Amino acid sequence: MRLTRTVLRILFSLSLAGLIIIFLPHGVTNSDAAGGFVLDTHVNYQVNGTTTQVSEQYTVTNQTPRQFLTQISLTTPVSTISGVSARYSDGGNIPVASSPQTSNQSGISYNYQNLTLNFPRQIYGQDRTWSFTVTYSATGLVEAHGGAHTVYVPAVQADSDQGDYTVRVDVPSSFGTAHFQGPMASQITTSNDRQDLDFNKTALVGHSLALSFGDESIYSVNFNFPLSNPGLVTQTEEVTLPPNLNNQQVHIQSLDPEPVNTHVDADGNILADYRVAPGQHITVKTVVVGQVNYLDYNLAASGKASAIPPDLVKQYTGATQYWQTGGQVGAVAKSLDNPNAPVIDNVRAMYNYVVQHLTYNPNKIKFNIRQGSTKALADPTNVVCLEYSDLLIAMLRSQGIPARMPIGYGYSGNLKASASVVDSLHSWVEAYVPGIGWMTLDPTWGEKFDLFGQSDLDHFAFAVWGSKDQLPAPVMINGQDTGYQYEQTTLSYIDSLQTVPNGGKISLTRRPLLPFVSLDELKVSATGDQPGAYTAQHDGQNVSLGTLAPGQHVTKYKIVFGKRWKTAGVIDLIETGKTQSLVVARATTKLIYRPLEAAAGFLLLGLALVIVLRLRLRKAKNRPTERPHL
């Protein structure tokens, strides 16, 4: 699976946006200039929509008696800039030249601009200070997706010549609440229709920031699943549709063609069944809308391991082919686990270990063979997102902490290498923490974005692997992966969500068989756009139907004894998984007496036959016996 946010991590680790500065004082070499001048830097990012007006104010302190600056080179975080200007504090113009540059690290290329400032003034004097400002407009520092916005702030390199350093992010109040993927702002102020977030040097040294504004993103995904049957007999093929998670609500708005049936597996994935005839080719076209919500986890609410539900321990802590929980993996995890501590502390310890121990290798994408947890631990520099996730899941499971793997889309915005969804496939981790529930962990992104203890709006799960470590696949035949990897899937963002009303259907046919004995046939169709928990209510009794997928058809049979054997009445289909139970369908019981009539007919016929036989036997018995003639 490809993690295209690697581009972002590489770009920000270089500390761009005016943070790489080369001093070229008159008559002095670059190395001799080191330590000769100190720059205090104050950067202001004024965000308007997807465009950012950047203002970088520099105050130079000359630490030499006879040197002066003639030229400074600095770089921008993106190549898409315009209106570059440089001026002294009194308004005097400073000539500035801009040149596009391309850099390459770890096989990934990105573009930026190099700005060269040539100072016309020779400003001498030890401890003398003077100022200049560089301004320009940039696109690409802000990304808008599904009603949410993300503002990227590059890191600061630790540099002895770097004096004070502050950053102000100025955004419209309409962006909504700020969520910090990294250090918190030192101050937040609001005035009129703007909000300002201030960051100091401590927060930015070695840490790039991704500030998320807004509480939800709405994804619209068009899966186009290719189904093909080259065989000689009709076969059933399954496609996998996204599950609901703590921070993700999925609405299946259309499936074309309609499946034969649907169901929800043990991990919450929706599976749709299609019957494909010999030689037939079908493309299942879907419209799936996913609402992803930002969650702040209350880490202080974490319980201890004894509070984890036993059913989750049973389902999500076993070893598998790729989640090997024994050997060195288990030993390392045990060394980090404190059985007397809250579960969240142990999760954090294992998460930090994986982030610090593994190093992402983008070249592995070209020949990506999944290694599993044991090999990831043994070969920590030859890993991609699958290995990060496999190792963390195996470590958690080895210590009895339920863990599973969502796979899907990892948003990397304007900086990602390809527009194709398949190039943004990503895997991450969900761990169950008592008192908190399932919480999102992404150790792959943990190197540059400190997301522990909070969710984000940039992950959308297409499936969850938990009961099995590589299934369900996008397309399956007899439960086996066909190798399709979302090559024909497209994804976009929408501003609002329109749900399909739950038009569930229910019917109950009661067939009396004998006096005080009947056979009930219950049929249910869940025709909403979300999975839900359902109950059928009839005769004052509830029949649990479990979790049903959108479009799922269920038929149940039951023998009824007693006085209800010929009662009609009303039957309700109730959705119980909501905050308040809701009756989504209602019907009147249909009584069909044909089985009873047939049984009565057979009984009467049998009785008649018995009577006839008895009469014939009696007649034969009473008939005089003929004597032989002498």
C-alpha positions in Angstrom: 0.0 0.0 0.0 1.3 3.4 -0.9 1.7 6.2 1.6 1.8 9.4 -0.5 2.0 11.6 2.6 5.7 10.6 2.6 6.1 13.6 0.2 4.7 15.8 2.8 6.9 14.4 5.6 10.0 14.9 3.4 9.1 18.4 2.4 8.4 19.6 5.9 11.5 17.8 7.4 13.6 20.1 5.2 12.2 23.1 7.1 11.3 25.3 4.2 9.3 28.6 4.1 12.2 31.0 4.6 13.9 28.8 7.2 17.0 27.7 5.2 19.0 30.9 5.1 22.5 31.3 3.6 24.5 34.4 4.7 26.8 35.9 2.0 28.5 38.9 3.7 30.9 41.1 1.7 34.3 39.6 1.4 33.5 36.7 3.7 32.9 33.0 2.8 29.7 31.1 3.8 31.5 29.1 6.5 33.2 32.3 7.9 29.8 34.0 8.1 28.4 31.4 10.4 27.8 33.0 13.8 28.2 36.5 12.4 24.6 37.4 12.2 21.5 36.4 14.2 18.0 36.6 12.7 14.8 37.0 14.6 12.0 35.8 12.4 8.2 36.4 12.6 6.1 34.7 9.9 2.5 35.5 9.3 0.2 33.2 7.2 -2.9 35.0 6.4 -5.3 32.4 4.9 -8.1 33.4 2.6 -9.9 30.4 1.2 -7.2 28.2 -0.4 -4.7 31.1 -0.9 -2.3 32.2 1.7 -0.6 35.6 1.9 2.8 35.0 3.5 4.7 37.7 5.3 8.2 36.9 6.7 9.7 39.7 8.8 13.4 39.4 9.6 15.3 41.4 12.2 19.1 41.1 11.6 21.6 41.6 14.5 25.2 42.1 13.3 27.6 40.4 15.7 30.7 41.6 13.8 32.3 45.1 13.6 33.1 45.2 9.9 31.0 42.7 8.1 27.7 43.3 6.4 25.1 41.2 4.5 25.0 41.5 0.7 22.8 38.5 -0.1 20.5 36.0 1.4 18.9 33.0 -0.2 15.8 31.4 1.2 13.3 28.9 0.0 9.5 28.6 -0.1 7.5 25.6 1.0 5.7 25.4 -2.3 6.4 26.3 -5.9 3.1 28.0 -6.6 3.8 31.5 -5.4 3.3 35.0 -6.9 3.7 38.7 -6.2 7.1 38.3 -4.4 8.3 41.5 -2.8 11.2 42.3 -0.4 11.5 45.7 1.4 13.4 47.3 4.2 11.4 48.4 7.3 11.4 52.0 5.9 9.8 50.8 2.7 13.0 50.8 0.6 13.0 48.1 -2.1 15.2 45.1 -2.0 15.8 43.3 -5.3 14.7 39.7 -5.2 15.0 37.0 -7.8 12.9 33.9 -7.9 13.9 30.6 -9.5 12.0 27.3 -9.6 13.8 24.3 -8.1 13.3 20.6 -8.0 14.6 18.4 -5.2 14.5 14.6 -4.8 14.7 12.5 -1.6 14.0 8.9 -1.2 12.9 8.7 -4.8 10.2 11.3 -4.5 10.4 14.7 -6.3 8.9 18.0 -5.3 9.1 21.5 -6.6 9.7 24.8 -4.7 11.1 28.3 -5.3 14.5 29.7 -4.4 14.4 33.4 -3.5 17.7 35.4 -3.7 17.7 38.8 -2.0 20.5 41.3 -2.9 20.8 44.0 -0.3 21.7 47.4 -1.8 22.6 48.9 1.6 25.8 48.2 3.5 24.9 48.2 7.1 27.9 48.0 9.4 28.3 48.0 13.2 28.5 45.4 15.9 25.2 44.8 17.7 23.4 47.0 15.1 20.0 45.7 14.1 17.9 46.3 11.0 14.8 44.7 9.5 13.4 43.6 6.2 10.2 41.8 5.1 9.5 39.3 2.3 5.9 38.9 1.1 4.2 36.6 -1.5 1.0 34.8 -2.2 1.0 31.0 -2.1 -1.3 28.2 -2.9 -0.9 24.7 -1.6 -0.4 25.5 2.1 -4.1 25.2 2.6 -6.3 22.3 1.5 -10.0 22.3 1.6 -11.8 19.0 1.6 -15.4 18.2 2.5 -16.1 21.3 4.5 -12.8 21.0 6.4 -9.5 22.9 6.0 -6.0 21.9 6.8 -3.2 24.5 7.1 0.4 23.2 6.9 3.2 25.0 8.8 6.7 23.9 8.2 9.2 23.0 10.9 12.1 25.1 12.1 15.6 23.7 11.9 17.7 23.9 15.1 20.2 26.6 14.2 22.6 28.6 16.4 22.1 31.6 14.0 18.4 31.4 14.3 17.2 33.8 17.0 13.6 34.2 18.1 11.1 32.5 15.8 7.3 32.9 15.8 4.5 32.0 13.5 1.0 33.4 13.3 -1.7 31.5 11.4 -4.5 33.9 10.6 -7.7 32.2 9.3 -11.3 33.1 8.8 -13.5 32.3 11.8 -15.8 30.4 9.4 -13.1 27.6 9.2 -14.4 26.4 12.6 -12.6 24.8 15.5 -8.9 24.3 15.3 -7.5 20.8 16.0 -3.8 20.5 16.5 -1.8 17.7 14.9 1.3 18.5 16.8 2.1 21.2 19.5 -0.7 23.4 20.7 -0.8 27.1 19.9 0.7 29.3 22.6 -2.2 31.8 22.1 -5.5 32.0 20.2 -7.2 35.3 19.7 -10.4 36.1 17.9 -11.4 39.5 16.4 -14.2 40.3 14.0 -14.4 37.4 11.6 -10.8 36.2 12.0 -8.9 33.9 14.4 -5.2 34.1 15.1 -3.1 31.1 16.3 0.4 31.9 17.6 3.3 29.4 17.8 6.7 29.9 19.3 10.0 28.4 18.3 9.8 25.6 20.8 6.7 24.3 19.2 8.1 24.4 15.7 11.7 23.1 16.1 11.7 19.7 14.4 7.9 19.6 14.3 5.8 20.5 11.2 2.2 21.3 11.9 -1.0 20.3 10.3 -3.8 22.5 11.7 -7.2 21.0 10.9 -10.2 23.2 11.1 -13.7 21.9 11.2 -15.3 18.8 12.7 -16.2 16.7 9.8 -15.3 15.7 6.2 -17.8 14.1 3.9 -16.3 11.7 1.3 -18.1 10.5 -1.8 -16.7 7.3 -3.2 -17.6 5.6 -6.4 -16.4 2.0 -6.2 -16.5 0.3 -9.7 -16.0 -3.3 -8.9 -15.3 -5.5 -11.9 -16.9 -9.0 -11.7 -16.1 -11.7 -14.3 -16.9 -15.4 -14.6 -14.8 -17.3 -17.1 -16.0 -20.6 -15.8 -18.8 -22.9 -16.9 -21.1 -22.6 -14.0 -22.8 -19.6 -12.2 -20.8 -18.4 -9.2 -21.4 -16.0 -6.4 -19.0 -13.1 -6.1 -18.8 -10.7 -3.1 -17.8 -7.0 -3.0 -16.7 -5.3 0.2 -18.3 -1.9 1.2 -17.0 0.3 4.0 -18.0 -0.2 7.6 -19.1 2.2 10.3 -16.4 3.1 12.9 -16.4 5.3 15.9 -15.5 8.3 13.8 -16.9 7.1 10.4 -20.5 6.8 9.4 -21.2 5.2 6.0 -24.2 5.6 3.8 -24.7 3.2 0.9 -26.7 5.4 -1.4 -26.8 3.2 -4.5 -25.7 -0.2 -5.8 -26.1 -0.8 -9.6 -27.0 -3.6 -10.3 -28.7 -4.5 -7.0 -27.1 -7.5 -5.3 -28.8 -10.8 -4.6 -28.3 -10.1 -0.9 -26.1 -8.2 1.5 -24.8 -8.9 5.0 -22.5 -7.5 7.7 -19.4 -9.6 8.7 -18.0 -9.9 12.2 -15.9 -6.7 11.8 -18.7 -4.6 10.5 -17.9 -4.7 6.8 -20.8 -4.7 4.4 -20.6 -7.5 1.9 -22.8 -7.6 -1.2 -23.4 -10.9 -3.1 -23.8 -11.1 -6.9 -24.6 -14.1 -9.0 -22.4 -14.0 -12.2 -23.3 -16.4 -15.0 -20.7 -18.2 -17.1 -19.0 -15.8 -19.5 -20.7 -12.8 -17.9 -18.9 -9.5 -17.0 -20.5 -7.1 -14.6 -19.3 -3.7 -13.2 -20.9 -3.0 -9.9 -21.2 0.8 -9.7 -21.7 2.3 -6.3 -22.3 5.7 -4.6 -21.0 5.5 -1.0 -20.9 8.6 1.2 -18.8 8.6 4.3 -19.0 11.1 7.1 -15.8 11.3 9.0 -15.9 13.1 12.3 -13.1 14.5 14.4 -12.8 12.9 17.9 -10.9 14.1 20.9 -10.4 11.0 23.0 -10.5 11.4 26.8 -7.3 9.6 27.6 -7.9 10.0 31.3 -11.0 7.8 31.1 -8.9 4.7 30.2 -9.5 1.7 32.3 -7.1 -1.2 33.0 -6.9 -4.4 31.0 -9.3 -6.2 33.3 -12.1 -3.9 32.0 -11.7 -5.0 28.4 -14.8 -7.0 27.3 -14.0 -10.8 27.1 -15.6 -11.1 23.6 -13.3 -8.4 22.2 -10.3 -10.2 23.8 -11.4 -13.4 22.2 -12.0 -11.9 18.7 -9.1 -9.4 18.5 -6.0 -10.7 20.4 -5.2 -13.9 18.6 -2.1 -14.5 16.4 -2.4 -14.7 12.6 -0.2 -15.2 9.6 1.0 -11.5 9.6 0.3 -10.6 13.2 2.8 -12.9 14.9 2.4 -12.3 18.6 5.2 -14.6 19.9 8.9 -14.6 19.8 10.8 -11.3 19.8 7.6 -9.3 19.0 5.9 -10.6 22.2 9.1 -10.1 24.2 9.5 -6.4 23.2 5.8 -5.8 23.8 6.0 -7.4 27.3 9.0 -5.2 28.2 6.9 -2.1 27.4 3.7 -3.3 29.1 2.8 -2.5 32.7 -0.2 -4.7 33.7 -1.0 -2.4 36.6 -1.2 0.7 34.4 -4.2 2.1 32.4 -4.4 0.5 29.0 -3.8 3.8 27.3 -0.3 4.1 28.8 0.7 0.7 27.4 -0.8 1.5 24.0 1.2 4.8 24.0 4.4 2.9 24.9 4.0 0.4 22.1 3.0 3.1 19.6 6.0 5.2 20.4 8.3 2.2 20.1 7.0 1.4 16.6 7.3 5.1 15.5 10.8 5.3 16.8 12.0 1.9 15.7 10.8 1.7 12.1 11.9 3.9 9.1 9.6 4.2 6.1 11.1 3.0 2.8 9.3 4.5 -0.2 11.3 2.3 -2.6 9.6 -0.8 -1.1 6.3 0.4 -2.8 7.7 -0.8 -6.1 8.1 -4.4 -5.0 5.7 -4.4 -2.0 5.6 -7.8 -0.5 4.0 -7.9 2.9 6.4 -9.1 5.6 4.3 -9.2 8.8 5.2 -8.2 12.3 8.3 -10.5 12.9 10.1 -9.4 9.8 9.2 -5.8 10.3 10.8 -5.9 13.7 13.9 -7.6 12.4 14.3 -5.4 9.3 13.0 -2.0 10.5 14.3 0.1 7.5 12.5 -1.9 4.9 8.9 -1.1 5.8 5.8 0.7 4.6 2.5 1.4 6.2 1.5 -2.3 6.3 4.5 -3.2 8.4 4.0 -0.3 10.7 0.5 -1.4 11.3 1.3 -5.2 11.4 3.9 -4.6 14.1 1.8 -2.4 16.3 -1.2 -4.7 16.0 0.8 -7.8 16.9 2.5 -6.1 19.9 -0.9 -4.9 21.3 -2.5 -8.3 20.7 0.4 -10.1 22.4 -0.5 -8.2 25.6 -4.2 -8.8 25.4 -5.2 -5.4 24.0 -7.7 -5.8 21.1 -6.3 -4.4 17.8 -7.4 -4.4 14.2 -6.4 -2.8 10.9 -8.5 -0.4 8.8 -7.4 -0.2 5.2 -8.5 2.6 2.9 -7.8 6.1 1.7 -5.1 8.2 3.4 -5.6 11.8 2.4 -2.4 13.6 1.4 -3.9 16.4 -0.6 -2.2 18.6 -3.1 1.3 17.1 -2.3 0.5 13.5 -3.2 2.3 12.0 -6.1 -0.8 10.7 -8.0 -4.5 11.5 -8.4 -5.4 7.8 -8.3 -7.1 6.4 -5.3 -5.0 3.2 -5.6 -1.9 5.3 -5.0 -3.3 6.6 -1.8 -4.2 3.2 -0.3 -3.1 3.2 3.3 -3.4 1.0 6.4 -3.5 2.1 10.1 -4.5 0.7 13.5 -7.5 0.7 15.8 -6.9 -0.3 19.4 -9.6 -0.9 22.0 -9.1 1.0 25.2 -11.7 0.4 28.0 -13.4 3.7 28.9 -12.6 5.1 25.5 -13.6 2.5 22.9 -11.9 1.9 19.6 -9.4 4.7 18.9 -7.4 5.5 15.8 -3.6 5.1 15.7 -1.4 5.8 12.7 2.2 4.9 13.5 3.3 5.5 9.9 2.3 9.2 10.1 3.6 9.4 13.7 7.1 10.5 12.7 6.1 14.0 11.7 2.5 14.4 12.9 1.8 13.7 16.6 -1.7 12.3 16.4 -1.7 10.1 19.4 -4.9 10.5 21.4 -6.8 12.2 18.6 -8.5 11.3 15.4 -8.3 13.3 12.2 -10.4 13.9 9.0 -7.8 12.4 6.6 -8.5 8.7 7.0 -11.5 6.9 5.3 -11.6 3.2 5.8 -12.8 1.0 2.9 -12.6 -2.2 5.1 -11.5 -3.4 8.5 -9.3 -6.5 9.0 -9.7 -7.9 12.4 -11.1 -11.5 12.5 -8.7 -12.1 9.6 -5.5 -10.3 8.7 -6.1 -9.9 4.9 -9.8 -10.3 4.4 -12.3 -9.1 3.3 -10.7 -8.1 0.0 -12.4 -5.7 -2.4 -13.7 -8.5 -4.6 -13.9 -12.1 -3.4 -15.0 -15.5 -4.9 -15.7 -18.2 -2.3 -14.1 -15.9 0.3 -10.8 -15.6 -1.6 -9.1 -12.4 -2.8 -9.3 -11.9 -6.6 -6.5 -9.4 -6.6 -8.5 -6.3 -7.4 -7.1 -3.2 -5.6 -9.5 -0.3 -6.2 -8.0 0.6 -9.5 -11.3 1.9 -10.8 -12.3 3.7 -7.7 -12.8 7.5 -7.6 -13.1 9.8 -4.6 -14.2 13.3 -4.0 -15.5 15.6 -1.2 -19.0 17.0 -0.8 -20.3 19.7 1.4 -23.5 18.1 2.7 -25.0 14.7 3.3 -28.3 13.5 2.0 -29.4 10.3 3.6 -31.8 7.7 2.1 -34.8 7.2 4.4 -35.1 3.8 6.0 -37.9 2.1 4.1 -37.6 -1.3 5.8 -40.1 -4.0 4.9 -41.5 -6.8 7.1 -44.1 -9.6 6.7 -45.2 -12.4 8.9 -47.1 -15.4 7.4 -48.6 -17.7 10.0 -49.7 -21.2 8.8 -51.7 -23.2 11.3 -50.6 -26.9 10.9 -52.6 -28.5 13.7 -54.8 -27.3 16.5 -52.5 -25.1 18.7 -49.6 -25.6 16.4 -48.5 -23.2 13.6 -45.5 -22.4 11.4 -44.4 -18.7 11.2 -42.5 -17.4 8.2 -40.9 -14.0 9.0 -39.4 -12.0 6.1 -37.5 -8.8 6.6 -35.8 -6.4 4.2 -33.5 -3.6 5.5 -33.7 -1.0 2.7 -32.0 2.0 4.4 -28.5 3.2 3.5 -26.8 2.2 6.8 -26.3 -1.0 8.8 -28.5 -1.2 11.8 -29.6 -3.4 14.7 -33.1 -4.7 14.2 -35.8 -6.4 16.2 -39.2 -7.8 15.1 -42.0 -7.3 17.6 -45.2 -9.4 17.5 -47.5 -11.0 20.0 -45.8 -9.0 22.8 -42.5 -10.8 22.0 -39.2 -9.5 20.4 -37.2 -11.5 17.9 -33.6 -10.2 17.6 -32.5 -9.9 14.0 -29.0 -8.7 14.8 -27.2 -6.2 12.6 -28.5 -6.0 9.1 -26.8 -4.4 6.1 -28.6 -2.0 3.7 -30.6 -4.2 1.3 -30.2 -7.3 3.3 -33.1 -9.9 3.1 -33.7 -12.2 6.0 -36.1 -15.1 6.3 -36.7 -16.9 9.6 -39.0 -19.8 10.5 -40.5 -20.7 13.9 -42.9 -23.3 15.2 -45.5 -21.6 17.5 -47.3 -23.6 20.2 -50.3 -22.6 22.3 -53.1 -20.2 22.0 -51.3 -17.9 19.6 -51.4 -20.6 16.9 -54.2 -18.7 14.9 -53.7 -15.1 16.1 -53.2 -12.4 13.5 -52.3 -8.9 14.9 -49.6 -6.4 13.9 -45.9 -7.0 13.5 -43.3 -4.2 13.8 -39.8 -3.9 12.4 -37.8 -1.8 15.0 -34.4 -0.3 14.5 -32.8 -0.5 17.9 -29.3 0.8 17.2 -30.2 4.4 17.4 -30.4 6.7 20.4 -34.2 6.0 20.3 -35.8 2.9 19.0 -37.7 3.5 15.7 -40.4 1.6 14.0 -39.4 1.5 10.4 -42.0 -1.0 9.0 -45.3 -2.4 10.1 -47.5 -5.1 8.7 -50.5 -7.3 9.6 -50.0 -11.0 10.1 -51.2 -13.0 7.2 -53.0 -16.2 8.2 -52.9 -19.1 5.7 -55.1 -22.1 6.6 -54.2 -24.2 3.7 -51.7 -26.4 5.6 -54.4 -26.9 8.3 -57.0 -27.5 5.7 -54.7 -29.9 3.9 -53.9 -31.6 7.2 -57.6 -31.8 8.0 -58.4 -33.1 4.6 -55.7 -35.8 4.9 -56.9 -36.6 8.4 -60.5 -36.9 7.2 -59.4 -38.9 4.2 -57.4 -41.2 6.4 -60.3 -41.5 8.8 -62.6 -42.3 5.9 -60.1 -45.0 4.7 -59.9 -46.4 8.1 -63.7 -46.6 8.4 -64.0 -48.2 5.0 -61.4 -50.7 5.8 -63.0 -51.5 9.1 -66.4 -51.9 7.5 -64.9 -54.2 4.9 -63.1 -56.3 7.5 -66.3 -56.5 9.6 -68.3 -57.5 6.5 -65.8 -60.1 5.6 -65.8 -61.5 9.1 -69.6 -61.7 9.2 -70.0 -63.4 5.8 -71.2 -67.1 6.2 -68.6 -69.7 5.4 -69.5 -72.0 2.5 -69.3 -75.7 3.3 -67.9 -78.1 0.7 -70.4 -80.3 -1.2 -70.3 -84.0 -0.3 
